Amino acid sequence: MGFFSRLATFFRIKANSALDKAEDPAQVLDYSYSKQLEQLQNLKRSIADVVTNEKRLEMQQQQIQQQVNKLDQQAMQALQANREDLARMALQRKEGLLVQLNSFEQQIAQLHGQETHLVEMERNVSARVEAFRTQKEMVKAQYGAAQAQVKINEQVTGISKEMSEMGLAMQRTQDRVTSMQARANAMDALIESGTLSDNLLGPGSNDPLDRELQQLSSQQNVDAQLEAMKQQMQLGSGGVPPQIEGPHQ
């Protein structure tokens, strides 16, 4: 089948079923089945035509046979009347009709043979068409089931994809919760160790210069107190002990 034949078949399918998708197997099978039924009907009409022609020839044959019988009677009557000439004429006509009868017999035999062949062909075609119809319905059912399965699988695939995305979102949320829990635990540890409290003393409390100055002031206070204690020890109990100064402010 050439390209244009396939294209013509395609448009006949579209016009026959008026469906949206020409590639639908159910559509193609229904169209093929309808064409087979059409061919089967044409075959049955051909058989009917052959039978009709056969019957018409048989009727004409019967009419000629009646004429032959009549000519036989007329020839006999002519001989009984001593009219051999008329009897000869009747028999001559009879011979002409016998030739026609022989031709009719041959044509009828041919038509009968053709009828027998067509009837056998119609029986075989009918069996094939019926087998095709059964197979067609089975394939259509399988195709419908496959379509339903595909639709279900597509829906399941969509659900699986959505669940996968939800799983990823859940994992990201869990990661954030874990991160926040770790941060909270770290802050608890800093608070327990006092590090976080030291950091909350005020701005600049972690400045190295401030720490050095505080250490220097504390050392000076310690040195002053030591010096005062030494002087007190040197004076002994005879003098008035000097007053120990407190830490420098």
C-alpha positions as CSV (number, residue, x, y, z in Angstrom):
1,M,0.0,0.0,0.0
2,G,1.5,3.4,-1.1
3,F,1.6,6.6,0.8
4,F,-1.5,8.1,-0.8
5,S,-3.5,4.9,-0.2
6,R,-2.6,5.0,3.5
7,L,-3.5,8.7,3.5
8,A,-6.9,8.0,1.9
9,T,-7.5,5.1,4.4
10,F,-6.7,7.5,7.2
11,F,-9.3,10.0,6.1
12,R,-11.9,7.3,5.5
13,I,-11.3,6.1,9.1
14,K,-11.8,9.7,10.4
15,A,-14.9,10.2,8.4
16,N,-16.3,6.7,9.4
17,S,-15.9,6.9,13.2
18,A,-15.6,10.7,13.8
19,L,-13.1,10.1,16.6
20,D,-10.4,12.5,17.7
21,K,-7.5,10.1,17.6
22,A,-6.8,8.1,14.4
23,E,-4.2,6.0,16.1
24,D,-6.8,4.6,18.5
25,P,-6.6,0.8,17.9
26,A,-10.3,0.4,18.8
27,Q,-11.2,2.8,16.0
28,V,-9.0,1.1,13.5
29,L,-10.4,-2.3,14.4
30,D,-14.0,-1.2,14.2
31,Y,-13.3,0.4,10.8
32,S,-11.6,-2.8,9.5
33,Y,-14.5,-4.9,10.8
34,S,-17.0,-2.6,9.0
35,K,-15.1,-2.9,5.8
36,Q,-15.0,-6.7,6.1
37,L,-18.8,-6.7,6.7
38,E,-19.2,-4.5,3.6
39,Q,-17.1,-6.9,1.5
40,L,-19.1,-9.9,2.9
41,Q,-22.4,-8.1,1.9
42,N,-21.0,-7.5,-1.6
43,L,-20.1,-11.2,-1.9
44,K,-23.6,-12.2,-0.8
45,R,-25.1,-9.8,-3.4
46,S,-22.9,-11.4,-6.1
47,I,-24.2,-14.8,-5.1
48,A,-27.7,-13.5,-5.3
49,D,-27.0,-12.1,-8.8
50,V,-25.6,-15.4,-10.0
51,V,-28.6,-17.3,-8.6
52,T,-30.9,-14.8,-10.2
53,N,-29.2,-15.2,-13.6
54,E,-29.2,-19.0,-13.2
55,K,-33.0,-19.0,-12.5
56,R,-33.7,-16.7,-15.5
57,L,-31.7,-19.0,-17.8
58,E,-33.6,-22.1,-16.4
59,M,-36.9,-20.3,-17.1
60,Q,-35.8,-19.6,-20.7
61,Q,-34.6,-23.1,-21.0
62,Q,-38.0,-24.4,-19.9
63,Q,-39.7,-22.2,-22.4
64,I,-37.6,-23.5,-25.2
65,Q,-38.1,-27.1,-24.1
66,Q,-41.8,-26.5,-24.2
67,Q,-41.4,-25.2,-27.8
68,V,-39.3,-28.3,-28.7
69,N,-42.1,-30.5,-27.3
70,K,-44.7,-28.6,-29.2
71,L,-42.7,-29.0,-32.5
72,D,-42.4,-32.7,-31.8
73,Q,-46.2,-32.9,-31.6
74,Q,-46.7,-30.8,-34.7
75,A,-44.3,-33.0,-36.7
76,M,-46.2,-36.1,-35.6
77,Q,-49.5,-34.5,-36.6
78,A,-48.1,-33.5,-40.0
79,L,-47.0,-37.1,-40.6
80,Q,-50.4,-38.4,-39.6
81,A,-51.9,-36.0,-42.1
82,N,-49.4,-37.1,-44.8
83,R,-47.7,-33.7,-44.8
84,E,-44.1,-34.8,-44.6
85,D,-43.0,-31.3,-45.7
86,L,-44.6,-29.7,-42.6
87,A,-43.2,-32.4,-40.4
88,R,-39.7,-31.8,-41.8
89,M,-40.1,-28.0,-41.2
90,A,-41.1,-28.6,-37.6
91,L,-38.2,-30.9,-37.0
92,Q,-35.8,-28.3,-38.5
93,R,-37.1,-25.7,-36.1
94,K,-36.7,-28.2,-33.4
95,E,-33.0,-28.7,-34.2
96,G,-32.4,-24.9,-34.0
97,L,-34.1,-24.9,-30.6
98,L,-32.0,-27.9,-29.4
99,V,-28.8,-25.9,-30.2
100,Q,-30.2,-23.1,-28.0
101,L,-31.1,-25.6,-25.2
102,N,-27.5,-27.0,-25.3
103,S,-26.1,-23.4,-25.0
104,F,-28.5,-22.7,-22.1
105,E,-27.4,-25.9,-20.4
106,Q,-23.8,-24.9,-20.6
107,Q,-24.4,-21.4,-19.3
108,I,-26.6,-22.8,-16.5
109,A,-23.8,-25.3,-15.6
110,Q,-21.3,-22.5,-15.5
111,L,-23.5,-20.3,-13.3
112,H,-24.2,-23.2,-11.0
113,G,-20.4,-23.8,-10.6
114,Q,-19.9,-20.1,-10.0
115,E,-22.6,-20.2,-7.4
116,T,-21.1,-23.1,-5.6
117,H,-17.7,-21.5,-5.6
118,L,-19.1,-18.2,-4.3
119,V,-21.2,-19.9,-1.6
120,E,-18.1,-21.7,-0.3
121,M,-16.2,-18.5,-0.4
122,E,-19.0,-16.7,1.5
123,R,-18.9,-19.4,4.1
124,N,-15.1,-19.0,4.6
125,V,-15.3,-15.3,4.6
126,S,-18.1,-15.3,7.1
127,A,-16.1,-17.5,9.4
128,R,-13.1,-15.2,9.1
129,V,-15.2,-12.1,9.8
130,E,-16.7,-13.7,12.8
131,A,-13.3,-14.8,14.1
132,F,-12.0,-11.2,13.5
133,R,-15.0,-9.8,15.4
134,T,-14.2,-12.0,18.4
135,Q,-10.5,-11.1,18.2
136,K,-11.4,-7.4,17.8
137,E,-13.5,-7.3,20.9
138,M,-10.8,-9.1,22.9
139,V,-8.2,-6.6,21.7
140,K,-10.4,-3.7,22.4
141,A,-11.0,-5.0,25.9
142,Q,-7.3,-5.5,26.4
143,Y,-6.6,-2.0,25.1
144,G,-9.2,-0.5,27.4
145,A,-7.7,-2.3,30.3
146,A,-4.2,-1.1,29.3
147,Q,-5.5,2.4,29.1
148,A,-6.9,2.2,32.5
149,Q,-3.7,0.7,33.9
150,V,-1.7,3.5,32.3
151,K,-4.0,6.1,33.8
152,I,-3.7,4.5,37.2
153,N,0.1,4.3,36.9
154,E,0.2,8.0,35.9
155,Q,-1.9,8.9,38.9
156,V,0.3,6.7,41.2
157,T,3.4,8.3,39.7
158,G,2.0,11.7,40.4
159,I,1.2,10.7,44.0
160,S,4.7,9.2,44.4
161,K,6.3,12.4,43.0
162,E,4.2,14.5,45.4
163,M,5.1,12.2,48.3
164,S,8.8,12.5,47.3
165,E,8.6,16.2,47.3
166,M,6.8,16.2,50.7
167,G,9.5,13.8,52.0
168,L,12.2,16.3,50.9
169,A,10.3,19.1,52.5
170,M,10.0,17.0,55.7
171,Q,13.7,16.3,55.6
172,R,14.6,20.0,55.2
173,T,12.3,20.8,58.2
174,Q,13.9,18.0,60.2
175,D,17.3,19.4,59.4
176,R,16.3,22.8,60.5
177,V,14.8,21.4,63.8
178,T,18.1,19.5,64.4
179,S,20.1,22.6,63.7
180,M,18.0,24.7,66.0
181,Q,18.2,22.1,68.7
182,A,22.0,22.0,68.4
183,R,22.2,25.8,68.6
184,A,20.0,25.7,71.7
185,N,22.1,23.1,73.3
186,A,25.3,25.1,72.6
187,M,23.8,28.2,74.1
188,D,22.8,26.2,77.2
189,A,26.4,25.0,77.5
190,L,27.7,28.5,77.2
191,I,25.3,29.7,79.9
192,E,26.4,26.9,82.2
193,S,30.1,27.6,81.7
194,G,29.6,31.4,82.3
195,T,31.0,32.3,79.0
196,L,27.7,33.7,77.8
197,S,27.2,35.6,81.1
198,D,30.6,37.3,80.7
199,N,29.7,38.3,77.2
200,L,26.5,39.9,78.5
201,L,28.3,42.2,81.0
202,G,28.2,45.1,78.6
203,P,29.8,46.5,75.5
204,G,33.6,46.4,75.5
205,S,33.9,43.9,78.3
206,N,35.8,41.5,76.0
207,D,38.1,44.3,74.7
208,P,41.8,43.3,75.4
209,L,42.7,46.8,76.5
210,D,40.0,46.9,79.1
211,R,41.1,43.6,80.4
212,E,44.8,44.8,80.7
213,L,43.8,47.9,82.5
214,Q,41.6,46.0,84.9
215,Q,44.4,43.6,85.7
216,L,46.8,46.5,86.2
217,S,44.5,48.3,88.5
218,S,43.9,45.1,90.5
219,Q,47.7,44.6,90.7
220,Q,48.3,48.1,92.0
221,N,45.7,47.6,94.7
222,V,47.4,44.4,95.8
223,D,50.8,46.1,95.8
224,A,49.5,49.0,97.9
225,Q,47.9,46.7,100.4
226,L,51.1,44.7,100.7
227,E,53.2,47.8,101.2
228,A,50.9,49.0,104.0
229,M,51.0,45.7,105.7
230,K,54.9,45.7,105.6
231,Q,55.0,49.2,107.2
232,Q,52.7,48.1,109.9
233,M,54.9,45.1,110.7
234,Q,58.0,47.4,110.9
235,L,56.4,49.8,113.3
236,G,55.5,47.1,115.7
237,S,53.3,47.8,118.6
238,G,54.9,51.2,119.5
239,G,53.4,53.5,117.0
240,V,50.1,54.0,115.5
241,P,49.6,51.6,112.7
242,P,49.0,53.2,109.4
243,Q,45.6,52.9,107.9
244,I,45.4,50.3,105.1
245,E,44.0,51.9,102.0
246,G,41.3,50.1,100.1
247,P,41.4,49.4,96.4
248,H,41.9,52.4,94.2
249,Q,38.7,53.4,92.4
